[in-house]
Amino acid sequence: MSKIETSKINTLKIDTSLMFDPVRVGAMAAELEAVGFDGAYTFEGQNDPFISLAAAAMNSQRMELMTSIAVAFARNPMSLAYQANDLQLLSGGRFILGLGTQVKAHIVRRFNMPWSKPAARMREMVRAIKAIWESWETGDRLQFEGEFYRHTLMSPTFSPGANPHGTPKIYIAGVGPLMTQVAAEVGEGLFVHPFHTPESLARVTLPAVQSGLDSAGKQRSDFDIAAQAITVTGLNEEQLAAAEFSARSQIAFYASTPAYLPVLAVHGWEALQLEANRLSKEGKWAEMAALIDDDMLHTFAVIGEPAQVAQKLMQRFDGKVERVSPVIYSADTALLSTLLEEIRALQG
């Protein structure tokens, strides 16, 4: 493979996932930091992402720590402001608050919370959080009144005051152009969902980022893009085969979600969403994975041995994003370490 022509490769930050529960995540965080990752994130799956990240913060000193993501609409701006402020203190200024919407079914039926106008609601939520932080920092009266959120009470007893490490950055997860614009408009960063392709990044995501930045009068240098990439790799054939099956299953799961249709539309694969959605409602998960043919797999995922994957990741994202996270669906630290070593070799 030819030498990579690079503009940002030496400054590209490499992140990874903290996949364990709060009992084990502290040890994993220490191990990943020792390996050399720039950042690590928790996600809202079977555990609370903030509690796990607290354990990671107490067992690391250098890595940036992120929620990727915490479900914003399962919470309110005040609770998120307190949790983020505490983690910024606990981590010594290394925390990034990553927020995502989830989909309507989960917000309404799992969390029993309201759902409406997700892009507008996310824009207002971030502004409300920042208004709360500003009140704590300045001591000024809290007076935030919006369409969805209203925060008008903050007595000194309940204000933690200014955070000595400053306020955390807020990253927002976006798939479609509207949420991506919101992220660029009111946030400090965007989490590019693993369900993306080089074409959707170029044709949907990056133009939407620029649109959001323009509307807010911000420069591209003021904003971070953190891309998560579905990655099929392994240290042996068995690991590679397992990773390939996991990737096909994950792609099919994402494809079944109506909100992710814009990515499929870039490739003319809208019919996949209808069929995957039908099978998901019937609980036919193996049949869903079989829908993902080799062309789709190679379009969405970065595939190969660690050295090959490192090259492909750099070629895919160099000059376009500030952070990259290979999503390998495995907590194998040896594999993560090997992959990181290959990436660092390319970074000089």
C-alpha atoms as one frame of an Amber mdcrd trajectory, in Angstrom:
protein
   0.000   0.000   0.000   1.316   3.431  -0.945   2.570   5.867   1.633  -0.173
   7.959   3.185  -0.140  11.633   2.281  -1.178  13.301   5.499  -2.207  16.656
   6.890  -3.340  15.798  10.425  -2.155  12.234  10.943   0.399  13.148  13.613
  -2.181  14.992  15.714  -5.083  12.589  15.202  -6.239  11.329  18.602  -6.992
   7.618  18.956  -9.764   6.614  21.338 -11.281   3.339  22.441 -14.224   1.960
  24.360 -14.434   1.090  28.046 -16.594  -1.998  27.644 -16.661  -3.316  31.207
 -19.080  -2.687  34.048 -18.163  -0.318  36.946 -16.527  -3.131  38.911 -13.948
  -3.871  36.211 -13.759  -0.635  34.239 -11.186   1.020  36.503  -8.572  -1.647
  35.847  -9.309  -1.518  32.122  -8.948   2.262  32.064  -5.519   2.032  33.687
  -4.465  -0.627  31.195  -5.675   1.320  28.154  -3.957   4.471  29.374  -0.702
   2.562  29.837  -1.011   1.218  26.288  -1.212   4.793  25.023  -4.767   5.638
  24.007  -5.623   9.344  23.960  -9.189   8.888  25.135 -11.729   6.314  26.262
 -15.485   6.360  26.431 -18.389   4.629  28.081 -21.779   4.170  26.461 -25.292
   3.792  27.792 -26.052   0.121  27.377 -26.329  -2.233  30.345 -24.715   0.195
  32.797 -24.892   3.853  33.720 -22.171   5.618  31.685 -21.410   8.220  34.347
 -20.778   5.767  37.181 -18.437   3.702  35.016 -16.602   6.837  33.942 -16.137
   7.875  37.559 -14.343   4.593  38.180 -12.206   5.210  35.082 -11.351   8.734
  36.242 -10.073   7.463  39.575  -7.818   4.928  37.857  -6.256   7.119  35.150
  -4.309  10.369  34.979  -3.894  11.336  31.314  -6.614   9.976  29.023  -9.587
  12.100  28.136 -12.802  10.439  29.292 -16.108  10.667  27.452 -19.659   9.436
  27.522 -20.361   8.170  24.029 -23.070   8.487  24.558 -25.266   9.293  27.524
 -28.949   9.389  26.559 -29.796  13.069  26.833 -33.572  12.831  26.756 -33.636
  10.291  29.587 -32.363  13.135  31.794 -32.751  16.877  32.252 -30.246  19.738
  31.849 -29.791  20.267  35.587 -28.941  16.643  36.371 -26.559  16.523  33.406
 -24.906  19.776  34.478 -24.192  18.370  37.955 -22.940  14.997  36.679 -20.652
  16.597  34.116 -19.291  19.102  36.612 -18.501  16.336  39.100 -16.717  14.242
  36.484 -14.731  17.271  35.348 -13.565  17.681  38.941 -12.920  13.973  39.470
 -10.906  13.637  36.264  -8.926  16.822  36.732 -10.371  18.447  33.640 -10.334
  15.412  31.317 -14.082  14.927  30.888 -16.132  15.363  27.706 -19.918  15.208
  27.995 -21.138  13.181  25.022 -24.882  13.280  24.433 -27.192  11.458  22.057
 -30.920  11.319  21.560 -31.586   7.574  21.297 -34.755   6.831  19.295 -38.369
   7.568  20.141 -39.307   4.006  21.165 -36.612   3.877  23.846 -37.241   7.375
  25.174 -40.994   6.859  25.442 -41.294   3.154  26.240 -38.056   2.368  28.104
 -37.322   5.662  29.892 -40.922   6.975  30.001 -39.818  10.457  28.984 -41.254
  12.904  26.432 -40.215  12.878  22.767 -40.697  15.716  20.302 -38.598  17.719
  17.860 -35.336  15.933  18.736 -32.980  18.383  17.007 -34.640  21.433  18.532
 -34.807  19.735  21.940 -31.105  18.828  21.817 -30.147  22.363  20.828 -32.092
  23.748  23.779 -30.781  21.118  26.208 -27.164  22.020  25.466 -27.898  25.715
  25.803 -29.641  25.071  29.121 -26.678  23.097  30.477 -24.311  25.883  29.486
 -26.577  28.472  31.099 -26.476  26.499  34.353 -22.683  26.274  34.209 -22.450
  30.010  33.550 -24.623  30.713  36.571 -22.330  28.605  38.740 -19.231  30.279
  37.331 -20.385  33.892  37.571 -22.868  33.752  40.424 -25.401  35.510  38.227
 -29.075  34.656  38.439 -30.099  31.535  36.532 -32.773  32.511  34.041 -33.176
  29.951  31.259 -36.612  29.667  29.692 -37.143  27.692  26.516 -39.705  25.632
  24.710 -38.747  22.364  26.421 -36.738  23.317  29.523 -37.063  26.008  32.163
 -34.452  26.585  34.870 -34.951  29.679  37.004 -33.815  28.706  40.503 -30.230
  28.384  41.731 -29.571  29.427  45.324 -25.971  29.588  46.632 -26.569  26.475
  48.732 -26.902  24.350  45.607 -24.297  26.000  43.393 -20.889  24.271  43.301
 -19.317  27.468  42.028 -16.815  27.776  39.228 -15.036  24.583  38.243 -11.254
  25.083  38.603 -10.735  23.016  35.436 -13.243  24.973  33.392 -16.459  23.631
  31.943 -16.384  20.355  29.993 -16.700  20.208  26.249 -20.002  18.872  24.948
 -20.016  16.490  22.002 -23.287  15.519  20.331 -23.875  12.326  18.360 -25.404
  12.852  14.948 -26.368  10.678  11.980 -28.728  12.802   9.898 -27.908  16.314
   8.686 -30.224  18.179  11.077 -28.742  16.778  14.310 -25.245  17.137  12.863
 -25.918  20.830  12.223 -27.108  21.229  15.818 -23.917  19.610  17.110 -21.773
  22.084  15.192 -23.961  25.013  16.162 -24.094  24.572  19.952 -21.526  21.890
  20.809 -17.762  21.618  20.825 -17.683  18.329  18.958 -19.559  15.710  16.956
 -19.561  11.974  17.498 -19.834  10.425  14.038 -21.946   7.322  14.533 -20.272
   3.989  13.635 -23.051   3.563  11.062 -21.472   5.717   8.386 -19.467   5.276
   5.202 -16.775   7.416   3.533 -19.458   8.587   1.093 -21.991   9.543   3.780
 -19.229  11.328   5.720 -18.336  13.393   2.649 -21.828  13.991   1.293 -23.955
  14.260   4.452 -21.885  14.764   7.612 -19.158  17.235   6.683 -21.456  19.627
   4.773 -23.905  19.585   7.703 -21.064  20.370  10.118 -20.038  23.338   8.008
 -23.625  24.548   7.838 -23.924  24.449  11.620 -20.606  26.216  12.097 -21.582
  28.933   9.620 -24.897  29.554  11.384 -23.088  29.985  14.698 -20.227  32.064
  13.274 -17.679  29.447  14.309 -14.539  28.216  12.561 -13.786  24.587  11.743
 -10.768  24.853  14.061 -13.199  25.566  16.918 -14.840  22.164  16.538 -13.832
  18.510  16.971 -15.106  15.592  14.919 -14.717  12.204  16.601 -15.384   9.288
  14.258 -16.142   5.780  15.428 -15.424   3.171  12.777 -16.777  -0.376  12.630
 -13.590  -2.432  12.507 -13.063  -6.074  11.580  -9.667  -7.237  12.740  -7.983
  -9.851  14.891  -4.732 -11.507  15.880  -5.830 -14.835  14.360  -8.411 -16.268
  11.985 -10.824 -17.093  14.803 -10.862 -13.489  16.018 -11.296 -12.211  12.471
 -14.268 -14.494  11.829 -15.936 -13.477  15.091 -15.329  -9.803  14.335 -16.835
 -10.162  10.876 -20.017 -11.728  12.245 -20.288  -9.027  14.920 -19.844  -6.328
  12.286 -22.519  -7.775   9.992 -24.897  -8.055  12.945 -24.224  -4.513  14.092
 -24.608  -3.027  10.615 -27.916  -4.858  10.186 -29.120  -3.656  13.591 -28.314
  -0.043  12.732 -29.851  -0.442   9.268 -33.133  -1.520  10.841 -33.507   1.879
  12.532 -35.561   4.359  10.477 -33.592   7.329  11.835 -30.442   6.030  10.122
 -32.004   5.942   6.655 -29.995   8.965   5.363 -26.804   6.878   5.425 -28.375
   4.061   3.405 -29.910   6.558   0.980 -26.443   7.751  -0.043 -25.867   4.276
  -1.533 -29.390   3.566  -2.772 -29.866   0.898  -0.081 -33.184   2.152   1.300
 -34.787  -1.281   0.771 -32.365  -2.763   3.316 -33.918  -0.618   6.040 -37.415
  -1.961   5.382 -36.327  -5.603   5.398 -34.020  -5.263   8.409 -36.733  -3.445
  10.326 -39.242  -6.196   9.558 -36.863  -8.930  10.727 -35.977  -7.014  13.894
 -39.650  -6.878  14.887 -39.807 -10.649  14.403 -36.649 -11.186  16.482 -34.801
 -12.803  13.563 -31.352 -11.498  14.405 -29.319 -14.107  12.477 -31.404 -13.476
   9.365 -30.736  -9.755   9.769 -26.971 -10.297   9.752 -27.292 -12.336   6.561
 -28.743  -9.278   4.803 -25.337  -7.607   4.919 -23.490  -8.761   1.814 -19.747
  -8.351   1.259 -20.166  -5.074  -0.612 -22.089  -3.551   2.285 -19.673  -4.964
   4.841 -16.628  -3.488   3.107 -18.405  -0.169   2.593 -19.248   0.307   6.250
 -16.378  -1.502   7.981 -12.594  -1.233   8.000 -11.334  -4.781   7.503  -7.988
  -6.579   7.721  -5.104  -7.504   9.972  -4.069  -4.751  12.413  -1.429  -3.265
  10.084  -3.905  -3.143   7.209  -6.613  -1.652   9.400  -4.240   1.064  10.626
  -3.498   2.091   7.040  -7.183   2.072   6.081  -8.226   4.089   9.130  -5.663
   6.761   8.380  -6.610   6.909   4.709 -10.308   7.118   5.565 -10.098   9.858
   8.180  -6.859  11.806   7.755  -7.556  15.505   7.314 -11.280  15.081   7.982
 -11.562  14.449  11.733  -9.695  15.119  14.978 -10.353  11.801  16.733 -10.829
   8.212  15.600 -12.063   5.200  17.535 -11.809   1.723  15.954 -14.915  -0.158
  17.148 -13.827  -3.795  17.392 -16.617  -5.173  19.654 -14.029  -6.850  21.859
 -12.393  -6.109  25.180  -9.168  -7.853  24.086  -6.495  -5.434  25.264  -3.773
  -7.306  23.360  -5.622  -6.718  20.103  -6.278  -3.071  20.955  -2.611  -2.614
  21.870  -1.405  -4.188  18.622  -3.733  -2.026  16.557  -2.674   1.117  18.397
   0.993   0.266  17.862   0.388   0.007  14.102  -1.389   3.366  14.079   1.365
   5.023  16.115   3.952   3.642  13.690   2.175   5.503  10.885   2.111   8.626
  13.024   5.875   8.485  13.308
